[in-house]
Amino acid sequence: MNLDPALVEILVCPQCRSGLFVDAQADELVCNGCALAYPVRRDVPVMLVDEARPLDVS
C-alpha cells in the first residue's frame, strides 16, 4: 500500500469525523474514534461506511 502521508493526515472517518491511521498489513485505514476499518484498494482509500469493517475492540 502506497498512500501519501499528507492525504492520510487530512482524511477523517465519514461516520464520526475522527482521525485515521494506516494499517499497512491489512491494507486499511483505521478510525481512532469508532473502530471502523476502511479498505484501501489499488492505493485508493474506500471511504464509504457501507464498505468499512467493524473492528473487534474487546
Secondary structure, DSSP 8 states (H G I E B T S, - for coil): ----HHHHHH-B-TTT--BEEEETTTTEEEETTT-EEEEEETTEE---GGG-EE----
